[in-house]
Amino acid sequence: MDRKHVEEWLATYERLWRTPGTDALVTLFTEDASYQQGPYWTPVVGLPAVLAGTAAGRFARRLLT
């Protein structure tokens, strides 16, 4: 993996984060993915948990804006 690949992945992630729903996010994560939002957060593990966390994060963000 090189810098260009990482930059493309991040750009795609940001675009999909702003897209309603979570269906398209399955193209970025594997079934056994883990996602940690910060250095002291407990990671969520597994694609269903990652997608649920993404949906919850979007909901919380809408409440704060």
Secondary structure, DSSP 4 states (H G I P E B T S, - for coil): --HHHHHHHHHHHHHHHTSSSSGGGGGTS-TT-EE-SSTTSPPEESHHHHHHHHHHHHHHHHHH-
